[in-house]
Amino acid sequence: MKYGYVTGHSLGGSMASLGASYILGEKLATKEKTKLVTFGQPRTGNEAFKIAHEMQSDYVFRVTHWRDMVPHIPNVGYYHHRAELKFVEVRTYPYYFLLLAHGTRCEHTLFSAGEDKGCSKGLWVTASIHDHTHYYNKQVSEYGINGCI
């Protein structure tokens, strides 16, 4: 096996995060061969889990889509592990046009809360179901239907 990708969306992202931690903790694969990428993942564990997860994994990305609300819940007692990659896109709305940058990588230190106010944590409003169900201009369920699981 060249690399093992562990991935998931929403609650599946939390499961992927827990799964990657298990794989690495049980030494079923090395951290050099394990890559974790989640989409719209909610905060998954307590601070101890966050710190342990960050110490055992190198290739970890939590992709967020602009105003996706799920990465901001639950809001008390849970933490994100590194590193957020905020994805935004060009969109048209009925009365205005938004042009936003693509792919901002957000960093934080090992002992921070795992969120960067320069990324999705800094948004005033994070209440878009559309942004949670659509990543990279595709409805998330299409990935599974088309065989990407």
N, C-alpha and C positions, 0 to 999 in steps of 0.2 A: 504494500500500500504506500503510494507516494504521500498523500495527505488524506486526512479524514475531516470532512467538513461537518460540523454540527450546526444546524440552523433551525429557526422556527419563527413564527409570527405571533404576536400578541401573547396569550398565555403559553402558546407553543414556544415562544422565545424564552420564557422563564423555564420551561421544561428543558429546552436545549442548553440553557446556562447550567442548570442543575446536572444534566446529563454529561456535559463536558467536564464539570467538576468531578463527577463520579469516575468518568473514564480516566482522568488524570490522577485522581486520588488512589484508584485501584491499580494504577500503572498498566492499564490495558493498552495505552498508547503513550508515546512521548509528547511533551509539549511542543516539540519542533514539528511534529506531524499532525497536531490537532489544531484545527482552525474553527473558531466560533464566530458566527455572524447571525445576529438576531434583528428582527424588524418589528418595531412597535412594542418592544418588551416592557412590561410593567416593572416597577421596582420589585426585586425578587427576594432578597434576604436581608438579614440584619447586618449591622456593621462588621461583626466577626466574619460572616460569610463573605462580604464584600472584600475584606482585606485578604482572607485566605484565597479567594478566587483570583485576585489580582497577583498574588505571589506564585500561583501555580500555572498561570496562563500568560502567553505572550501575544498571540494573534487573536485579539478579541475586538469585535466591533458591534456596537449597538446602533443600528441605523434607525434614525427617527425621521419622520416626514412632517416637516414644518409644524402644523398646529395639531398633530396627532395627540389626543388627550390621554391615551392609555399609558405612555411612559411617565406620566405624572401621578399615577396612582399605585398603591395607596400612598397617601401623603405624609403619614407619620410612622416612624419606627422602621422604615425600610429604606434601603440604599441601592443605588446603581453601581455596578462595577464599570471600569473604564472600557472602552473609549467610545464616546458618542460620535457618530458621523451624521450630521444633520443634512438631510436632503430636502431641497426645495426646487421648485420648477417654475417655468413660465406658465401662467394661467390667465384666462380671460374670465371675467365675471360680467354679469349683465350691465353694470354701470362703470366699471373701472378695469384697468389693466395692471397687472403686477409682473414685474420682471425681477426675479430673485436669483441669486448665485446658486450654483450646484455644488454639493458636497463639501461642507465645512467640517473639518476634523476638530473636535473639541477635546481638550486634555484637562486633566486634573491631577493632583498629587495623590499618592497612596492613602493618605489620611484625610482627604477631603471627602465631601459627601458624594462624590462620584458624578457630579453634574457641574457644568460650566455655564455661567450666566450669559456667556457669549453664544450659547447654543439654545436649544429649546427651553431650557430653564429660564432664560431671559425674556420669553414671550409673555405679554400681558394676558393674552387670550389663547388658551389651548383647548378648543372645544370643537374639533372637526372630526366627525365620523368618517367623512370622505377621505381625509388625510390618513386615517387609520386603516381604511380598507383598500387604499390605493398606494402602491409604491412603484416608483419608476414609470409612472403613467400607465400602469396596468392594475386591474383589480386583482388583489392578492389571490383570490380563489382560482383565477385563471392559471396560475403557476401549477397548482396541484392537478387541475383538469388536464393540463397539457403535459403532465408527466414529470414535472420538476418538483420532487418531494424530498 
